[in-house]
């Protein structure tokens, strides 16, 4: 039962009747379960800008080393 004077979410629920959600709405008009609360997505190590730049530099260095090694000067089997 909704509280008087509070906006309700109104999202269609997955009940047999398909009744609207009666939870209190957030600023965007939906409850915390239907998209009202937004938490900043945490960045994991592989997706940070620093990690991306590091991988780009490593690829460029490896490419240079392979181009330099066309004469067979270096053993690049470890890469």
C-alpha positions in Angstrom: 0.0 0.0 0.0 1.6 3.3 -1.1 2.2 6.1 1.4 0.1 9.2 0.7 1.9 12.1 -1.0 4.8 9.9 -2.3 5.2 9.1 -5.9 5.1 5.4 -6.7 7.3 3.5 -9.1 4.6 2.2 -11.4 6.8 -0.3 -13.2 5.0 -3.4 -14.4 5.8 -6.2 -12.0 6.1 -9.9 -12.9 3.1 -11.0 -10.9 0.2 -12.9 -12.4 -1.9 -9.8 -12.6 0.9 -7.6 -13.9 0.1 -5.0 -11.2 2.3 -1.8 -11.1 5.1 -1.6 -8.5 4.0 0.2 -5.3 7.5 1.1 -4.0 8.4 4.7 -3.5 9.9 6.4 -6.6 13.3 8.0 -6.7 14.2 11.2 -8.7 13.9 9.5 -12.1 10.4 8.1 -11.3 11.4 4.5 -10.6 12.1 2.6 -7.4 15.5 1.2 -6.4 14.6 -2.2 -7.9 13.5 -0.8 -11.3 16.3 1.6 -12.1 16.0 4.5 -9.6 19.3 4.0 -7.9 22.5 4.5 -9.9 25.8 3.4 -8.6 28.9 4.4 -10.5 30.2 1.4 -12.3 33.5 0.2 -10.8 36.4 0.1 -13.1 38.3 -3.1 -13.1 42.1 -3.2 -13.8 41.6 -4.2 -17.5 39.3 -1.3 -18.3 41.1 1.7 -16.8 42.6 4.3 -19.1 46.0 3.6 -17.5 45.8 -0.1 -18.3 44.7 0.6 -21.9 47.5 3.0 -22.5 50.0 0.5 -21.0 48.9 -2.2 -23.3 49.1 0.1 -26.3 52.6 1.0 -25.4 53.6 -2.7 -24.9 52.1 -3.6 -28.3 54.0 -0.8 -30.0 57.2 -1.8 -28.4 56.7 -5.5 -29.3 56.0 -4.4 -32.9 59.2 -2.4 -33.0 61.2 -5.3 -31.6 59.8 -7.7 -34.1 60.6 -5.3 -37.0 64.1 -4.9 -35.6 64.5 -8.7 -35.4 63.9 -9.4 -39.0 67.6 -9.9 -39.3 67.5 -12.6 -36.6 69.5 -10.6 -34.0 67.1 -11.3 -31.1 65.4 -14.4 -29.7 61.8 -13.3 -29.2 60.3 -16.7 -28.4 59.6 -15.5 -24.9 57.0 -13.0 -26.3 
